[in-house]
Amino acid sequence: MNMAATLEDVRFDVQGLVVAIAQDHLTRELLMVAYMTRESLIQTLETGLMTYWSRSRQRLWVKGATSGQLQEVRHVRLDCDGDALVFEVNQCGSGVCHTGATTCFHRNLMP
């Protein structure tokens, strides 16, 4: 079942944040998890470029603005509770993670 959602369906937490998961739209590989504010979500939807909220810097952050590792939005899904978003993206450049890895999920917790 596919149902349409609107910005009003997104449930931001008490800090005004919602979880944003970036997934490669071709491979379906999980790339990264970050947070968005209402403002960063709107900017993402308007520009088509992933714009997150940096909790450490307390400001908007366009992924790849300085590194060139842009994430172009292809599709957006909202979970059933409205408190998490999955963005299918076209990942530009060779890396996603600040470590240089192609995904932030490159470590195995259990063998």
C-alpha positions, 0 to 999 in steps of 0.5 A: 500500500502506498499512501501520500504524505505531507509535511504536516504528517512529519512528527518532529521530536521535542528538539524539533528534529526528525531522523533522516536516513540516506539510501543509495537509490540504485544499490539500496545500500544504507549510506548515512543517518542524520537529523533534519529540522523543518527548515532543512526538510523544506530546503531539501524538498525545494532544492533536491539536495540533502540538507541536514541539521548539524547538531554539533554546529547548530546550523543547516548543512548541505551534504557535500557543499564543501566536499563535493559529495552531494546527495541528490534526492530521487524519492522520499518515504515517511515511516508509519509513525511519521518520525523517520524519513528515508531518502533515496539519493544519487550519491555524487562523488566517491565517499559519504562518510567523514572517514572517506568510506562509501557508507557510514555503515562500514563496521561490523559489530558482530563477526 
